[in-house]
Amino acid sequence: MKVGIVGAGMVGSSAGYALALMGIASSVVLVDRDHGLAVAQAEDIAHAVPFMSSTMVEARDYNGLAGASVVILAAGVSQKPGETRLALLERNAAVFRDVVGNVLRVVPNAILLIASNPVDIMTQITVRLSGLPASRVIGSGTILDTARFRSLLGRHLGISPQSVHAYVLGEHGDSEVLAWSNARVGSLSLADVAAQVGSAITANVRAQIDDGVRNAAYKIIKGKGATYYGIGAGLARIIKAIAQDQQDVLTVSVVNAEIQGVSDVALSIPRVIGADGVMTDLFPDLDVGERDALHRSASLLKETVEAVTI
Ligand code: ADP
């Protein structure tokens, strides 16, 4: 499968690197407004390929996307000193107006995978700009937050994260909701497993895991200025599900007609991902507190998206 990546900065190039190492794509094409950057990133990634796979990696202009089944949108501008989040969002919306038009001109039937932040809002903007069905415009959403939740729970219990089924819902950001009430390990509830392995999930443990999930990005940004390896691998994971028609359950952001009483809003819930993008939504069984929190998260996103001019 051929994969396009528009935006060859840290996130886009990390996704390209992950894809190339995993050997998921036959070809990866990087496009950036700064063509010199795209060329340099493509060469650097291409030098890693002979050790791991046979993916072809190159930098092209938009016409080079022809034949791509999936295009990652990772282009964006960074916040200027003193700039409000909404002003930044307006500038990123303008970038997407340019990018989405150029991509669709060449590959009108591609699945679009949105990585630029705020990812839920950018996903909804992309649906508006593209006119594509919501199931083919997928935001990376809480895929990483969910991975972190599973990994921290697994570490506490001494069980592989792959056997921990727990999801982070809603906004990829401050209002996200850790769905504790329906978390399972194997087929058992958390409380059952915690009792059997002798690792109680106390209020303190819960608070630490919540903090570890919710504030992971802030901590990484404080230490190194940006986050990109994790999301790069997460994007490659979504593409693997599409390329191999895996029907995997992943938390990704898609515009839903209605979520928890809020209409027409993009956020993350578990969804089945296969060759056509999102095949089915799997709305989780939540307790009252989690339902309220998801309603708040959806309402916040809706307010923001309505404030953006498209
Ligand atoms: P991140 O850490 O989110 O990847 P970067 O600033 O490293 O952020 O990367 C964003 C990339 O998006 C930059 O390489 C920039 O040149 C690119 N970009 C910005 N605007 C456009 C545009 N209109 N078309 C194509 N690429 C763009």
Residues whose N, C-alpha, C, O or C-beta is under 5 A from the ligand:
A	BS01	ADP	G7 A8 G9 M10 V11 G12 V31 D32 R33 D34 A74 A75 G76 V77 V95 D98 A226
